[in-house]
Amino acid sequence: MLGIRRYRTDVSTLGARFISQFEGFRARPYHDAVGKPTIGFGHTEGVTMQSKALTLAKARTLLQSDLTKTYAPPVARLLKAEGIKTTAAEFNALVSAVYNLGPGILDRGRTLGDAIRSKDRHRIGDAFLVYDKADGQTLAGLTRRRHAERTLFLTGKYS
């Protein structure tokens, strides 16, 4: 059994840990792939290159806050609008992708957004696999993440 399906709004602690394993932890500010000052597990709000170093505990708190305030709500709104109830694992997998790719990935005309609107769980699972490239190049880390998100979504197993 995969769990109880319901309308979810928050990523579980296990889901945040799943996401953090792919994001990696950096105690000190750094520039992300697009040059934005970032810290912790990908936190950017209010970060400058002069920001104080974070403890692992503070970084986890910031990640959970970012997920709750910014990345889980668009997933929850779309699922509710489409009448789709999810298990915690399914919801966590979707929020993981949105955290990495941005909420625009849920728009119409985007593979994941259209798959969700189809209400076909296998199509949704397969849609994760499309997003494993950066600048047209397949990246092993993104491939690994997308397969883990797909597995989590379809089986409820955290890898």
MODELLER restraints for C-alpha pairs under 7 A, 6 or more apart:
rsr = mdl.restraints
at = mdl.atoms
rsr.add(forms.Gaussian(group=physical.xy_distance, feature=features.Distance(at['CA:2:A'], at['CA:87:A']), mean=6.84, stdev=0.5))
rsr.add(forms.Gaussian(group=physical.xy_distance, feature=features.Distance(at['CA:2:A'], at['CA:155:A']), mean=6.88, stdev=0.5))
rsr.add(forms.Gaussian(group=physical.xy_distance, feature=features.Distance(at['CA:2:A'], at['CA:156:A']), mean=5.80, stdev=0.5))
rsr.add(forms.Gaussian(group=physical.xy_distance, feature=features.Distance(at['CA:3:A'], at['CA:87:A']), mean=5.63, stdev=0.5))
rsr.add(forms.Gaussian(group=physical.xy_distance, feature=features.Distance(at['CA:4:A'], at['CA:87:A']), mean=5.54, stdev=0.5))
rsr.add(forms.Gaussian(group=physical.xy_distance, feature=features.Distance(at['CA:5:A'], at['CA:85:A']), mean=5.13, stdev=0.5))
rsr.add(forms.Gaussian(group=physical.xy_distance, feature=features.Distance(at['CA:5:A'], at['CA:86:A']), mean=4.45, stdev=0.5))
rsr.add(forms.Gaussian(group=physical.xy_distance, feature=features.Distance(at['CA:5:A'], at['CA:87:A']), mean=4.49, stdev=0.5))
rsr.add(forms.Gaussian(group=physical.xy_distance, feature=features.Distance(at['CA:6:A'], at['CA:85:A']), mean=4.44, stdev=0.5))
rsr.add(forms.Gaussian(group=physical.xy_distance, feature=features.Distance(at['CA:6:A'], at['CA:86:A']), mean=5.39, stdev=0.5))
rsr.add(forms.Gaussian(group=physical.xy_distance, feature=features.Distance(at['CA:6:A'], at['CA:87:A']), mean=6.58, stdev=0.5))
rsr.add(forms.Gaussian(group=physical.xy_distance, feature=features.Distance(at['CA:7:A'], at['CA:80:A']), mean=6.44, stdev=0.5))
rsr.add(forms.Gaussian(group=physical.xy_distance, feature=features.Distance(at['CA:7:A'], at['CA:85:A']), mean=4.94, stdev=0.5))
rsr.add(forms.Gaussian(group=physical.xy_distance, feature=features.Distance(at['CA:7:A'], at['CA:86:A']), mean=6.39, stdev=0.5))
rsr.add(forms.Gaussian(group=physical.xy_distance, feature=features.Distance(at['CA:8:A'], at['CA:76:A']), mean=6.20, stdev=0.5))
rsr.add(forms.Gaussian(group=physical.xy_distance, feature=features.Distance(at['CA:8:A'], at['CA:86:A']), mean=6.95, stdev=0.5))
rsr.add(forms.Gaussian(group=physical.xy_distance, feature=features.Distance(at['CA:9:A'], at['CA:72:A']), mean=6.25, stdev=0.5))
rsr.add(forms.Gaussian(group=physical.xy_distance, feature=features.Distance(at['CA:9:A'], at['CA:73:A']), mean=6.37, stdev=0.5))
rsr.add(forms.Gaussian(group=physical.xy_distance, feature=features.Distance(at['CA:9:A'], at['CA:76:A']), mean=5.35, stdev=0.5))
rsr.add(forms.Gaussian(group=physical.xy_distance, feature=features.Distance(at['CA:10:A'], at['CA:68:A']), mean=5.81, stdev=0.5))
rsr.add(forms.Gaussian(group=physical.xy_distance, feature=features.Distance(at['CA:10:A'], at['CA:72:A']), mean=6.10, stdev=0.5))
rsr.add(forms.Gaussian(group=physical.xy_distance, feature=features.Distance(at['CA:11:A'], at['CA:67:A']), mean=6.85, stdev=0.5))
rsr.add(forms.Gaussian(group=physical.xy_distance, feature=features.Distance(at['CA:11:A'], at['CA:68:A']), mean=6.82, stdev=0.5))
rsr.add(forms.Gaussian(group=physical.xy_distance, feature=features.Distance(at['CA:11:A'], at['CA:72:A']), mean=6.77, stdev=0.5))
rsr.add(forms.Gaussian(group=physical.xy_distance, feature=features.Distance(at['CA:11:A'], at['CA:92:A']), mean=5.59, stdev=0.5))
rsr.add(forms.Gaussian(group=physical.xy_distance, feature=features.Distance(at['CA:15:A'], at['CA:92:A']), mean=5.11, stdev=0.5))
rsr.add(forms.Gaussian(group=physical.xy_distance, feature=features.Distance(at['CA:16:A'], at['CA:64:A']), mean=6.31, stdev=0.5))
rsr.add(forms.Gaussian(group=physical.xy_distance, feature=features.Distance(at['CA:19:A'], at['CA:96:A']), mean=5.69, stdev=0.5))
rsr.add(forms.Gaussian(group=physical.xy_distance, feature=features.Distance(at['CA:20:A'], at['CA:41:A']), mean=6.00, stdev=0.5))
rsr.add(forms.Gaussian(group=physical.xy_distance, feature=features.Distance(at['CA:22:A'], at['CA:145:A']), mean=6.69, stdev=0.5))
rsr.add(forms.Gaussian(group=physical.xy_distance, feature=features.Distance(at['CA:23:A'], at['CA:41:A']), mean=5.40, stdev=0.5))
rsr.add(forms.Gaussian(group=physical.xy_distance, feature=features.Distance(at['CA:23:A'], at['CA:42:A']), mean=6.46, stdev=0.5))
rsr.add(forms.Gaussian(group=physical.xy_distance, feature=features.Distance(at['CA:24:A'], at['CA:41:A']), mean=5.76, stdev=0.5))
rsr.add(forms.Gaussian(group=physical.xy_distance, feature=features.Distance(at['CA:25:A'], at['CA:40:A']), mean=5.08, stdev=0.5))
rsr.add(forms.Gaussian(group=physical.xy_distance, feature=features.Distance(at['CA:25:A'], at['CA:41:A']), mean=4.99, stdev=0.5))
rsr.add(forms.Gaussian(group=physical.xy_distance, feature=features.Distance(at['CA:26:A'], at['CA:39:A']), mean=5.79, stdev=0.5))
rsr.add(forms.Gaussian(group=physical.xy_distance, feature=features.Distance(at['CA:26:A'], at['CA:40:A']), mean=4.80, stdev=0.5))
rsr.add(forms.Gaussian(group=physical.xy_distance, feature=features.Distance(at['CA:26:A'], at['CA:41:A']), mean=6.73, stdev=0.5))
rsr.add(forms.Gaussian(group=physical.xy_distance, feature=features.Distance(at['CA:27:A'], at['CA:39:A']), mean=6.33, stdev=0.5))
rsr.add(forms.Gaussian(group=physical.xy_distance, feature=features.Distance(at['CA:27:A'], at['CA:40:A']), mean=5.53, stdev=0.5))
rsr.add(forms.Gaussian(group=physical.xy_distance, feature=features.Distance(at['CA:27:A'], at['CA:53:A']), mean=5.08, stdev=0.5))
rsr.add(forms.Gaussian(group=physical.xy_distance, feature=features.Distance(at['CA:27:A'], at['CA:54:A']), mean=4.79, stdev=0.5))
rsr.add(forms.Gaussian(group=physical.xy_distance, feature=features.Distance(at['CA:27:A'], at['CA:55:A']), mean=6.37, stdev=0.5))
rsr.add(forms.Gaussian(group=physical.xy_distance, feature=features.Distance(at['CA:28:A'], at['CA:39:A']), mean=5.95, stdev=0.5))
rsr.add(forms.Gaussian(group=physical.xy_distance, feature=features.Distance(at['CA:28:A'], at['CA:52:A']), mean=6.99, stdev=0.5))
rsr.add(forms.Gaussian(group=physical.xy_distance, feature=features.Distance(at['CA:28:A'], at['CA:53:A']), mean=4.60, stdev=0.5))
rsr.add(forms.Gaussian(group=physical.xy_distance, feature=features.Distance(at['CA:28:A'], at['CA:54:A']), mean=6.64, stdev=0.5))
rsr.add(forms.Gaussian(group=physical.xy_distance, feature=features.Distance(at['CA:29:A'], at['CA:37:A']), mean=6.19, stdev=0.5))
rsr.add(forms.Gaussian(group=physical.xy_distance, feature=features.Distance(at['CA:29:A'], at['CA:38:A']), mean=5.38, stdev=0.5))
rsr.add(forms.Gaussian(group=physical.xy_distance, feature=features.Distance(at['CA:29:A'], at['CA:39:A']), mean=4.65, stdev=0.5))
rsr.add(forms.Gaussian(group=physical.xy_distance, feature=features.Distance(at['CA:29:A'], at['CA:48:A']), mean=7.00, stdev=0.5))
rsr.add(forms.Gaussian(group=physical.xy_distance, feature=features.Distance(at['CA:29:A'], at['CA:49:A']), mean=5.37, stdev=0.5))
rsr.add(forms.Gaussian(group=physical.xy_distance, feature=features.Distance(at['CA:29:A'], at['CA:51:A']), mean=6.49, stdev=0.5))
rsr.add(forms.Gaussian(group=physical.xy_distance, feature=features.Distance(at['CA:30:A'], at['CA:37:A']), mean=5.50, stdev=0.5))
rsr.add(forms.Gaussian(group=physical.xy_distance, feature=features.Distance(at['CA:30:A'], at['CA:38:A']), mean=5.34, stdev=0.5))
rsr.add(forms.Gaussian(group=physical.xy_distance, feature=features.Distance(at['CA:30:A'], at['CA:39:A']), mean=6.35, stdev=0.5))
rsr.add(forms.Gaussian(group=physical.xy_distance, feature=features.Distance(at['CA:30:A'], at['CA:49:A']), mean=6.71, stdev=0.5))
rsr.add(forms.Gaussian(group=physical.xy_distance, feature=features.Distance(at['CA:31:A'], at['CA:37:A']), mean=4.57, stdev=0.5))
rsr.add(forms.Gaussian(group=physical.xy_distance, feature=features.Distance(at['CA:31:A'], at['CA:38:A']), mean=5.83, stdev=0.5))
rsr.add(forms.Gaussian(group=physical.xy_distance, feature=features.Distance(at['CA:32:A'], at['CA:38:A']), mean=6.09, stdev=0.5))
rsr.add(forms.Gaussian(group=physical.xy_distance, feature=features.Distance(at['CA:37:A'], at['CA:44:A']), mean=6.21, stdev=0.5))
rsr.add(forms.Gaussian(group=physical.xy_distance, feature=features.Distance(at['CA:37:A'], at['CA:47:A']), mean=5.76, stdev=0.5))
rsr.add(forms.Gaussian(group=physical.xy_distance, feature=features.Distance(at['CA:37:A'], at['CA:48:A']), mean=5.50, stdev=0.5))
rsr.add(forms.Gaussian(group=physical.xy_distance, feature=features.Distance(at['CA:37:A'], at['CA:49:A']), mean=6.03, stdev=0.5))
rsr.add(forms.Gaussian(group=physical.xy_distance, feature=features.Distance(at['CA:38:A'], at['CA:44:A']), mean=4.66, stdev=0.5))
rsr.add(forms.Gaussian(group=physical.xy_distance, feature=features.Distance(at['CA:38:A'], at['CA:47:A']), mean=6.09, stdev=0.5))
rsr.add(forms.Gaussian(group=physical.xy_distance, feature=features.Distance(at['CA:40:A'], at['CA:54:A']), mean=6.69, stdev=0.5))
rsr.add(forms.Gaussian(group=physical.xy_distance, feature=features.Distance(at['CA:40:A'], at['CA:59:A']), mean=4.78, stdev=0.5))
rsr.add(forms.Gaussian(group=physical.xy_distance, feature=features.Distance(at['CA:41:A'], at['CA:59:A']), mean=6.35, stdev=0.5))
rsr.add(forms.Gaussian(group=physical.xy_distance, feature=features.Distance(at['CA:41:A'], at['CA:63:A']), mean=6.33, stdev=0.5))
rsr.add(forms.Gaussian(group=physical.xy_distance, feature=features.Distance(at['CA:43:A'], at['CA:62:A']), mean=6.89, stdev=0.5))
rsr.add(forms.Gaussian(group=physical.xy_distance, feature=features.Distance(at['CA:43:A'], at['CA:63:A']), mean=6.70, stdev=0.5))
rsr.add(forms.Gaussian(group=physical.xy_distance, feature=features.Distance(at['CA:71:A'], at['CA:95:A']), mean=6.19, stdev=0.5))
rsr.add(forms.Gaussian(group=physical.xy_distance, feature=features.Distance(at['CA:71:A'], at['CA:98:A']), mean=6.30, stdev=0.5))
rsr.add(forms.Gaussian(group=physical.xy_distance, feature=features.Distance(at['CA:71:A'], at['CA:99:A']), mean=5.85, stdev=0.5))
rsr.add(forms.Gaussian(group=physical.xy_distance, feature=features.Distance(at['CA:71:A'], at['CA:103:A']), mean=6.81, stdev=0.5))
rsr.add(forms.Gaussian(group=physical.xy_distance, feature=features.Distance(at['CA:72:A'], at['CA:95:A']), mean=5.68, stdev=0.5))
rsr.add(forms.Gaussian(group=physical.xy_distance, feature=features.Distance(at['CA:74:A'], at['CA:103:A']), mean=6.61, stdev=0.5))
rsr.add(forms.Gaussian(group=physical.xy_distance, feature=features.Distance(at['CA:75:A'], at['CA:95:A']), mean=6.60, stdev=0.5))
rsr.add(forms.Gaussian(group=physical.xy_distance, feature=features.Distance(at['CA:79:A'], at['CA:85:A']), mean=6.90, stdev=0.5))
rsr.add(forms.Gaussian(group=physical.xy_distance, feature=features.Distance(at['CA:82:A'], at['CA:117:A']), mean=6.41, stdev=0.5))
rsr.add(forms.Gaussian(group=physical.xy_distance, feature=features.Distance(at['CA:89:A'], at['CA:152:A']), mean=5.96, stdev=0.5))
rsr.add(forms.Gaussian(group=physical.xy_distance, feature=features.Distance(at['CA:89:A'], at['CA:153:A']), mean=5.98, stdev=0.5))
rsr.add(forms.Gaussian(group=physical.xy_distance, feature=features.Distance(at['CA:89:A'], at['CA:156:A']), mean=5.13, stdev=0.5))
rsr.add(forms.Gaussian(group=physical.xy_distance, feature=features.Distance(at['CA:90:A'], at['CA:152:A']), mean=6.56, stdev=0.5))
rsr.add(forms.Gaussian(group=physical.xy_distance, feature=features.Distance(at['CA:90:A'], at['CA:153:A']), mean=4.23, stdev=0.5))
rsr.add(forms.Gaussian(group=physical.xy_distance, feature=features.Distance(at['CA:90:A'], at['CA:156:A']), mean=6.87, stdev=0.5))
rsr.add(forms.Gaussian(group=physical.xy_distance, feature=features.Distance(at['CA:93:A'], at['CA:149:A']), mean=4.95, stdev=0.5))
rsr.add(forms.Gaussian(group=physical.xy_distance, feature=features.Distance(at['CA:93:A'], at['CA:152:A']), mean=6.02, stdev=0.5))
rsr.add(forms.Gaussian(group=physical.xy_distance, feature=features.Distance(at['CA:93:A'], at['CA:153:A']), mean=5.50, stdev=0.5))
rsr.add(forms.Gaussian(group=physical.xy_distance, feature=features.Distance(at['CA:98:A'], at['CA:105:A']), mean=6.66, stdev=0.5))
rsr.add(forms.Gaussian(group=physical.xy_distance, feature=features.Distance(at['CA:105:A'], at['CA:112:A']), mean=6.31, stdev=0.5))
rsr.add(forms.Gaussian(group=physical.xy_distance, feature=features.Distance(at['CA:105:A'], at['CA:113:A']), mean=6.15, stdev=0.5))
rsr.add(forms.Gaussian(group=physical.xy_distance, feature=features.Distance(at['CA:106:A'], at['CA:112:A']), mean=6.01, stdev=0.5))
rsr.add(forms.Gaussian(group=physical.xy_distance, feature=features.Distance(at['CA:106:A'], at['CA:113:A']), mean=3.86, stdev=0.5))
rsr.add(forms.Gaussian(group=physical.xy_distance, feature=features.Distance(at['CA:107:A'], at['CA:113:A']), mean=5.15, stdev=0.5))
rsr.add(forms.Gaussian(group=physical.xy_distance, feature=features.Distance(at['CA:108:A'], at['CA:114:A']), mean=5.66, stdev=0.5))
rsr.add(forms.Gaussian(group=physical.xy_distance, feature=features.Distance(at['CA:111:A'], at['CA:127:A']), mean=5.90, stdev=0.5))
rsr.add(forms.Gaussian(group=physical.xy_distance, feature=features.Distance(at['CA:112:A'], at['CA:124:A']), mean=6.36, stdev=0.5))
rsr.add(forms.Gaussian(group=physical.xy_distance, feature=features.Distance(at['CA:112:A'], at['CA:127:A']), mean=5.21, stdev=0.5))
rsr.add(forms.Gaussian(group=physical.xy_distance, feature=features.Distance(at['CA:112:A'], at['CA:128:A']), mean=6.72, stdev=0.5))
rsr.add(forms.Gaussian(group=physical.xy_distance, feature=features.Distance(at['CA:115:A'], at['CA:123:A']), mean=5.68, stdev=0.5))
rsr.add(forms.Gaussian(group=physical.xy_distance, feature=features.Distance(at['CA:115:A'], at['CA:124:A']), mean=4.85, stdev=0.5))
rsr.add(forms.Gaussian(group=physical.xy_distance, feature=features.Distance(at['CA:115:A'], at['CA:127:A']), mean=6.62, stdev=0.5))
rsr.add(forms.Gaussian(group=physical.xy_distance, feature=features.Distance(at['CA:116:A'], at['CA:124:A']), mean=5.75, stdev=0.5))
rsr.add(forms.Gaussian(group=physical.xy_distance, feature=features.Distance(at['CA:125:A'], at['CA:150:A']), mean=4.89, stdev=0.5))
rsr.add(forms.Gaussian(group=physical.xy_distance, feature=features.Distance(at['CA:125:A'], at['CA:153:A']), mean=6.22, stdev=0.5))
rsr.add(forms.Gaussian(group=physical.xy_distance, feature=features.Distance(at['CA:125:A'], at['CA:154:A']), mean=6.18, stdev=0.5))
rsr.add(forms.Gaussian(group=physical.xy_distance, feature=features.Distance(at['CA:126:A'], at['CA:150:A']), mean=6.75, stdev=0.5))
rsr.add(forms.Gaussian(group=physical.xy_distance, feature=features.Distance(at['CA:128:A'], at['CA:146:A']), mean=5.43, stdev=0.5))
rsr.add(forms.Gaussian(group=physical.xy_distance, feature=features.Distance(at['CA:128:A'], at['CA:149:A']), mean=6.93, stdev=0.5))
rsr.add(forms.Gaussian(group=physical.xy_distance, feature=features.Distance(at['CA:128:A'], at['CA:150:A']), mean=5.95, stdev=0.5))
rsr.add(forms.Gaussian(group=physical.xy_distance, feature=features.Distance(at['CA:129:A'], at['CA:146:A']), mean=5.36, stdev=0.5))
rsr.add(forms.Gaussian(group=physical.xy_distance, feature=features.Distance(at['CA:129:A'], at['CA:147:A']), mean=6.46, stdev=0.5))
rsr.add(forms.Gaussian(group=physical.xy_distance, feature=features.Distance(at['CA:132:A'], at['CA:138:A']), mean=5.67, stdev=0.5))
rsr.add(forms.Gaussian(group=physical.xy_distance, feature=features.Distance(at['CA:132:A'], at['CA:139:A']), mean=6.11, stdev=0.5))
rsr.add(forms.Gaussian(group=physical.xy_distance, feature=features.Distance(at['CA:132:A'], at['CA:142:A']), mean=4.70, stdev=0.5))
rsr.add(forms.Gaussian(group=physical.xy_distance, feature=features.Distance(at['CA:132:A'], at['CA:143:A']), mean=4.90, stdev=0.5))
rsr.add(forms.Gaussian(group=physical.xy_distance, feature=features.Distance(at['CA:132:A'], at['CA:146:A']), mean=6.67, stdev=0.5))
rsr.add(forms.Gaussian(group=physical.xy_distance, feature=features.Distance(at['CA:133:A'], at['CA:139:A']), mean=5.68, stdev=0.5))
rsr.add(forms.Gaussian(group=physical.xy_distance, feature=features.Distance(at['CA:133:A'], at['CA:142:A']), mean=6.94, stdev=0.5))
rsr.add(forms.Gaussian(group=physical.xy_distance, feature=features.Distance(at['CA:148:A'], at['CA:159:A']), mean=6.15, stdev=0.5))
rsr.add(forms.Gaussian(group=physical.xy_distance, feature=features.Distance(at['CA:151:A'], at['CA:157:A']), mean=6.47, stdev=0.5))
rsr.add(forms.Gaussian(group=physical.xy_distance, feature=features.Distance(at['CA:152:A'], at['CA:158:A']), mean=5.56, stdev=0.5))
